[in-house]
Structures are given as structure tokens and as C-alpha cells.
Amino acid sequence: MFFMTITGRLELAAFDARDIDTLASFYAALAGWDIVRQESDWITIRAADGQELAFQLAPDHIPPQWPGQQHPQQFHLDLQVDGIEAAAERAIALGATRLSTGPTWITLTDPAGHPFDLCQAEVDGPAMKLFAVTIDAPDALALARFYADLLAMQVTYEGPEGALIVGDGKSVMFQQVEEYTAPDWPDPKRPQQAHLDILVDDLDTGEARALELGASRLDGGGEQFRVFADPAGHPFCLTV
């Protein structure tokens, strides 16, 4: 007997950019990942462990201006690698810009202006891994619980700086941000910087579950996907 699940499955995070060819090539070269889908408005890359990232064409994309909230980052990537200084130099040679240095991480921006962190891996090895997609929020724990319920993931950490959910070999972090500014998609003056794609068995069932948990339906979509905003205002898509 077939039973339809009412929870979603995290597929990937997609980052907006005016030049997705350059952005996809940057991350593929930096991390040693493969480009597995390439279209005029969408490119997907895949890590060795099967996790994927996508880059969506946005001709009017306004880059974030980290660390302020006038044009906030909204999302960033935490990438783990052994030897963050060497990795940072490689990233800069590929087109990144260094922003700041922490005890075990280095913050840079990619060629489209999205910040990302190179984090020191706990184990030796040359491979770069996607530790987590990190999402800004005015209430990090509340947003973590929303996505944990929607994705059947577990909250494995909560603290003053944020929260972490884990499941199906993937991690999503939620960063506490004071004076948080939400995107107002599709307004180009307050654009999204990235969004999550979430797979569901059925769009109607998935929509009902998302709305029950606190999401809002947005304009846009089609037969294969629908667009929503999470409780912090970040757009996300349910897809089949």
C-alpha cells in the first residue's frame, strides 16, 4: 500500500546571480564539485557526498552588502575544508574577496557578492564539504523548528547565536540576526538572495502542511512547483 508523506525533503539551496555561469564555475573549481545540470537560467552542481547547490539567473540581482541589513546576505554557505588559509587563497585567485577572519573560519564573498565561510574541518583531507546552508532569522530557533517540522529533520543544536537542524545527510543552520530585514520577493529593491527547493509527493498536501506550520503562499509557480514565504519572509519552493 502506498502512503503519501506530508513532510518535504530538502533538495537544494539556489542562489540568485546575474552571471550564473561564472558563479557555478567558481564553486565547482573551488570545491572540486561537478556541474550536473546546465540551462540558460539554472545551473546545478553536486558534491562528492551527493549534496547539490543551484544558481538561478536573476538579471536584476542586487548583491548583499555584508554585514549590514540594508542589503542583507539572508543566506550563506558554510564550507568545511582542511587548511582554510590555502583554500581562501585559492578562492581569491578564482574571484572571491576576503571579508574577515575568525578563530576557525574565514569569511569571503563569491563573484556574485554572496558571503560564504570556509570553516576548518575536524578531520584531515583535501575534499571541501558543504557543512550547512545558513539562513538569517530574527528568531533562529523558531525558524529552525518550522523547517524541522516541514522537512522531518531534527533540531540538534540551539544557542544564543542560532540553531541547527540535521536529517538525511544534510544540515541547515539558522543565524540569529538583530534588526533583521526580510526579503520582499519579487520586489527588486528587497530581493531574495537565495531560496530552498523542497520536494513533496503532492503539491496540495505539501501546501496544506506548509501553511499549517506558518508559511504564506506567494504569487508564482506552475504545475511542478509553488512559491511560499517562511515565517521569516524567505521565499521557498515546494516542488514535485
C-alpha positions in Angstrom: 0.0 0.0 0.0 1.3 3.5 -0.9 1.3 6.1 1.9 1.8 9.8 1.0 4.2 11.6 3.3 3.1 15.1 4.4 6.7 16.2 5.1 9.0 17.6 2.5 12.6 16.6 1.6 15.3 19.2 1.2 16.5 19.1 -2.4 18.9 22.1 -2.5 19.5 25.8 -2.0 19.5 28.0 -5.1 21.5 31.3 -5.1 20.5 34.2 -7.4 23.1 35.9 -9.7 23.3 37.9 -12.8 26.1 35.6 -14.2 25.3 32.1 -13.1 28.0 30.5 -15.4 30.7 32.4 -13.6 29.2 31.6 -10.2 28.7 27.9 -10.8 32.2 27.6 -12.3 33.7 29.4 -9.2 32.2 26.9 -6.7 32.9 23.9 -8.9 36.5 24.9 -9.2 36.9 25.9 -5.6 35.3 22.8 -4.1 36.0 20.2 -6.8 32.3 19.6 -7.4 30.6 18.6 -10.6 28.2 20.6 -12.8 25.3 18.2 -13.3 22.7 20.4 -14.9 23.2 23.5 -17.0 20.5 25.6 -18.6 20.2 29.2 -19.6 18.6 30.2 -16.3 19.7 27.5 -13.9 22.8 25.5 -13.1 23.2 22.7 -10.5 26.5 21.5 -9.0 26.9 18.3 -7.0 29.4 17.5 -4.2 31.0 14.1 -3.7 28.5 13.2 -1.0 25.6 13.9 -3.3 24.5 17.3 -1.9 23.6 19.9 -4.5 23.6 23.6 -4.9 21.9 25.6 -7.7 22.4 29.0 -9.2 19.4 30.8 -10.6 19.5 33.6 -13.2 18.3 36.9 -11.8 19.1 39.7 -14.3 18.2 42.4 -11.7 20.1 40.8 -8.8 21.4 43.3 -6.2 24.3 41.8 -4.3 24.2 41.8 -0.5 26.4 44.2 1.5 27.7 42.2 4.4 27.4 42.7 7.4 24.7 45.4 7.2 20.9 44.9 6.8 20.2 47.5 4.1 21.0 44.8 1.5 21.4 41.7 3.8 23.0 38.4 2.9 19.9 36.3 4.0 21.7 33.1 3.2 25.3 31.9 3.3 27.3 28.7 2.8 29.4 27.1 5.4 32.1 25.0 3.6 34.4 22.7 5.5 38.0 22.2 4.4 41.3 21.2 5.9 43.6 24.2 5.6 41.4 27.3 5.4 44.2 29.7 4.6 45.2 27.8 1.5 41.6 27.4 0.5 41.0 31.1 0.9 43.9 32.0 -1.3 42.6 29.6 -3.9 39.1 31.2 -3.6 40.6 34.7 -4.1 42.5 33.5 -7.2 39.2 32.3 -8.6 37.4 35.7 -8.0 36.4 35.8 -4.3 37.0 38.7 -1.9 38.2 38.2 1.6 36.0 40.0 4.3 37.1 38.8 7.7 38.8 36.1 9.7 37.6 34.2 12.8 39.3 31.7 15.1 38.4 28.7 12.8 36.8 30.3 9.8 37.4 32.9 7.0 34.5 34.9 5.5 34.7 35.8 1.8 32.3 36.8 -0.9 31.9 34.9 -4.1 31.9 36.6 -7.6 28.2 37.4 -7.2 28.7 39.1 -3.8 27.2 36.3 -1.7 29.2 35.8 1.6 30.4 32.3 2.4 32.6 30.8 5.2 35.5 28.5 4.9 35.5 26.5 8.1 38.3 24.4 9.4 37.4 20.7 9.1 37.9 18.5 12.1 39.4 15.7 10.0 42.3 15.8 7.5 41.7 15.6 3.9 41.7 17.7 0.7 38.0 17.5 -0.1 35.8 20.5 0.5 32.4 19.7 2.0 29.1 21.6 2.4 28.6 21.6 6.1 25.4 23.7 6.0 23.3 26.3 4.3 22.8 29.0 6.8 19.7 31.2 6.9 19.4 34.5 8.7 16.4 35.0 11.0 15.0 37.3 13.7 14.1 34.2 15.8 16.6 31.5 14.7 15.1 28.8 16.9 11.5 29.4 15.8 12.6 29.2 12.1 14.7 26.1 12.8 11.6 24.4 14.3 9.5 25.4 11.3 11.9 23.8 8.8 12.5 20.8 11.1 8.8 20.1 11.1 8.4 20.7 7.4 11.4 18.6 6.5 11.2 15.9 9.2 14.7 16.9 10.4 15.9 17.3 14.0 17.0 20.4 15.9 20.4 19.2 17.2 21.7 22.5 18.5 20.2 25.7 19.8 22.1 28.6 21.4 22.2 32.4 21.5 23.8 32.7 18.1 21.4 30.3 16.3 20.2 26.8 15.8 21.0 23.7 13.6 18.7 21.1 12.1 20.0 17.8 10.7 18.5 15.0 8.6 19.0 12.8 5.6 22.7 13.7 5.5 22.0 17.4 5.3 22.3 20.3 7.7 20.7 23.7 7.8 21.7 26.4 10.2 19.7 29.4 11.3 21.7 32.5 12.4 20.2 35.0 14.9 20.3 38.5 13.3 19.3 41.6 15.2 17.5 44.3 13.2 16.8 41.6 10.6 15.4 42.8 7.2 13.3 40.3 5.3 13.2 40.0 1.6 10.0 41.1 -0.2 10.0 38.9 -3.3 9.7 39.7 -6.1 10.4 43.4 -5.3 13.8 44.1 -6.9 14.5 46.7 -4.1 14.3 44.0 -1.5 15.2 40.8 -3.4 15.7 37.3 -2.2 19.4 36.2 -2.3 18.6 32.5 -2.3 15.8 30.1 -1.7 15.3 26.4 -0.8 13.7 23.9 -3.1 11.7 21.3 -1.1 10.4 18.1 -2.7 7.0 16.9 -1.8 4.8 13.9 -3.0 1.8 16.2 -3.7 1.6 20.0 -4.0 -1.8 20.3 -2.4 -0.8 18.2 0.6 2.5 19.9 0.8 0.9 23.3 0.7 -1.6 22.5 3.4 1.3 21.3 5.7 3.4 24.4 5.0 0.5 26.8 5.7 -0.4 24.8 8.9 3.2 25.4 10.1 3.2 29.1 9.4 4.2 29.6 5.8 2.5 32.1 3.5 1.6 31.4 -0.2 3.2 33.8 -2.7 2.4 34.5 -6.3 4.2 32.4 -8.9 4.5 28.7 -9.6 3.2 26.2 -12.0 2.3 22.6 -12.4 5.5 21.4 -10.9 6.1 24.0 -8.1 4.6 26.5 -5.8 6.2 29.5 -4.1 5.8 30.3 -0.4 7.4 32.5 2.3 8.6 31.0 5.6 7.8 32.8 8.9 10.9 35.0 8.5 9.9 36.0 5.0 12.4 33.9 3.0 10.8 32.5 -0.2 11.0 28.8 -0.8 9.5 26.4 -3.3 7.6 23.2 -2.9 8.3 21.0 -6.0 7.3 17.6 -7.3 
